[in-house]
């Protein structure tokens, strides 16, 4: 594995502080890709949310999740992959040694980015030792944060490189170890035209982080442990595995499920998240109070609480620069229920035109 440069003061990989910036308005931005944003998310929550949705609606939604995320990954990678890379890899008449060397180098670069983001250990496969014309189609994942997402990301990246539609499958080859293969074949489903996600201008905020004096990473993020070899990020205070994912891709999946499965989906997503969070945090540590919750959201790139009112009968809050709004409604309900020791009798929410998420809870 190539040496990864770390901050000499806090130890966070320099790639993270260069690629991502924690803004004062609850957004984790990508200076190299304006308009895009990332979230620093609890890795366990991703698959548990989709497992919960599948249980509540009584069907397997894996192909929908993979199809939706691979579209977002392909869209992103089509802009990211250098033209000289795609030109060489698509040219079957190019010098095989040049083609293989350039492809292998780029494959390893992409894998390293995924490992620094917490996706698990990602290795190139044995196809690179063969005469296979497309050895980048297989990746070996150890301890993936979400097998569904890893399959979709591999598929979307390969489709962007080859400029063609393919499909993906996985094979378990060891304990928590999977060989992900992109294969010839049509997508098993075509999603309907979804509710197109809106682009909101980010509103200013006044969140202030204590930051590393050398690289500028918020110290609460810098306390996390990056195990680069295993591709994991753990928060030592909570013991939770964390991961960086694009918020647009997650929102797109939820919009696609809504478009495919109907108007019951929003409530199903909220209920799945609410149930998971209550069980997951029961007896553990979790943020309490408006100020602590606002900082918690901002550190994770989920916006910030710009208004909060609580009374005996309920509470209301406004999250500015929100994303993942359906899971956030479920999270808000679960935290309120844990704090009060009783279930909500009513959950109302509204996503405003400026991107603010308003949540009203009654007890």
Long-range contacts (C-beta under 8 A, 24 or more apart in sequence): 1-228, 1-229, 2-108, 2-112, 4-112, 4-116, 4-228, 6-226, 7-212, 7-214, 7-215, 7-217, 7-222, 8-214, 9-212, 9-213, 9-214, 9-215, 10-212, 10-214, 10-215, 10-217, 10-219, 10-222, 11-222, 11-226, 12-212, 12-215, 12-217, 12-221, 12-222, 12-224, 12-226, 13-116, 13-226, 13-228, 14-215, 15-113, 15-116, 16-116, 16-217, 16-226, 16-244, 17-212, 17-215, 17-216, 17-217, 20-244, 21-216, 22-209, 22-217, 22-218, 22-221, 22-298, 22-299, 22-301, 23-202, 23-205, 23-207, 24-204, 24-205, 24-206, 24-207, 24-208, 25-202, 25-203, 25-204, 25-205, 25-207, 25-298, 25-303, 25-304, 25-320, 25-321, 26-205, 26-207, 26-294, 26-297, 26-298, 26-301, 26-302, 26-303, 26-304, 26-320, 26-321, 27-202, 27-301, 27-303, 27-321, 28-244, 28-300, 28-301, 29-202, 33-79, 35-199, 36-76, 36-246, 36-248, 37-246, 37-247, 37-248, 37-301, 37-323, 38-244, 38-245, 38-246, 38-247, 38-301, 39-244, 39-245, 39-246, 39-247, 39-250, 39-300, 39-301, 39-302, 39-323, 39-324, 40-221, 40-242, 40-243, 40-244, 40-299, 40-300, 40-301, 41-242, 41-243, 41-244, 41-245, 41-300, 42-240, 42-241, 42-242, 42-243, 43-118, 43-145, 43-146, 43-240, 43-241, 43-242, 43-243, 44-240, 44-241, 44-280, 45-273, 45-276, 45-277, 45-280, 45-327, 46-145, 46-146, 46-149, 46-243, 46-245, 46-250, 47-146, 47-147, 47-148, 48-276, 48-280, 49-269, 49-272, 49-273, 49-276, 49-327, 50-148, 52-271, 52-272, 52-273, 52-275, 52-276, 53-257, 53-265, 53-268, 53-269, 53-272, 55-272, 56-268, 56-271, 56-272, 57-261, 57-264, 57-265, 57-268, 61-257, 62-148, 63-188, 63-189, 64-189, 64-191, 64-253, 64-256, 64-257, 64-260, 65-148, 65-149, 65-152, 65-253, 66-148, 66-151, 66-152, 66-155, 66-168, 67-152, 67-187, 67-188, 67-189, 67-190, 67-191, 67-256, 68-152, 68-191, 68-249, 68-252, 68-253, 68-256, 68-257, 69-148, 69-149, 69-152, 69-153, 69-156, 69-249, 69-252, 69-253, 70-152, 70-153, 70-155, 70-156, 70-159, 70-168, 71-156, 71-191, 71-252, 72-156, 72-246, 72-248, 72-249, 72-252, 73-152, 73-153, 73-155, 73-156, 73-157, 73-160, 73-249, 74-155, 74-156, 74-157, 74-159, 74-160, 75-156, 76-156, 76-246, 76-249, 77-156, 77-157, 77-160, 77-161, 78-160, 80-160, 81-106, 81-157, 81-160, 81-161, 82-106, 85-161, 86-160, 86-161, 86-163, 89-136, 89-161, 89-162, 90-161, 90-162, 90-163, 92-133, 100-128, 100-135, 103-135, 103-136, 104-128, 104-135, 106-136, 107-135, 107-136, 110-157, 111-139, 114-153, 114-231, 115-228, 115-231, 116-226, 116-228, 116-231, 117-243, 117-244, 117-245, 118-145, 118-231, 118-232, 118-233, 118-241, 118-242, 118-243, 118-244, 119-144, 119-145, 119-149, 119-150, 119-153, 119-231, 119-243, 120-144, 120-145, 120-150, 120-230, 120-231, 120-232, 121-229, 121-230, 121-231, 122-150, 122-231, 125-179, 134-158, 134-162, 136-161, 137-166, 137-181, 137-182, 137-183, 138-179, 138-180, 138-181, 138-182, 139-179, 139-180, 140-173, 140-177, 140-178, 140-179, 140-180, 141-177, 141-178, 141-179, 141-180, 142-174, 142-176, 142-177, 142-230, 142-231, 143-176, 143-177, 143-230, 143-231, 143-232, 144-176, 144-178, 145-241, 145-243, 147-178, 149-245, 150-178, 150-180, 151-180, 154-180, 154-182, 155-182, 158-182, 191-256, 191-259, 191-260, 192-259, 192-260, 193-259, 194-252, 194-255, 194-256, 194-258, 194-259, 195-255, 195-258, 195-259, 196-255, 197-248, 197-251, 197-252, 197-255, 198-355, 200-321, 200-354, 200-355, 201-354, 201-355, 202-321, 202-355, 203-320, 203-321, 203-354, 203-355, 203-356, 205-298, 205-304, 205-306, 205-320, 205-321, 207-294, 207-295, 207-298, 207-304, 209-298, 209-299, 218-299, 220-299, 221-299, 237-285, 238-284, 238-285, 247-301, 247-323, 247-324, 248-323, 250-323, 250-324, 251-323, 251-324, 251-325, 254-324, 254-326, 254-327, 266-326, 269-326, 269-327, 269-330, 270-326, 270-327, 270-329, 270-330, 270-333, 270-347, 270-349, 271-330, 272-330, 273-326, 273-327, 273-329, 273-330, 273-331, 273-334, 274-330, 274-331, 274-333, 274-334, 274-337, 275-334, 276-330, 276-334, 277-330, 277-331, 277-334, 277-335, 278-334, 278-337, 278-338, 281-334, 281-335, 281-338, 282-338, 286-335, 286-338, 287-335, 288-339, 290-317, 293-335, 302-328, 303-328, 303-357, 306-356, 313-362, 313-363, 314-344, 314-346, 314-360, 314-361, 314-362, 314-363, 315-360, 315-361, 316-358, 316-359, 316-360, 316-361, 317-358, 317-359, 318-356, 318-357, 318-358, 318-359, 319-356, 319-357, 319-359, 320-355, 320-356, 321-355, 322-351, 322-355, 322-356, 322-357, 325-349, 325-351, 325-357, 328-357, 328-359, 329-357, 329-359, 332-359, 332-361, 333-359, 333-361, 336-361, 336-363
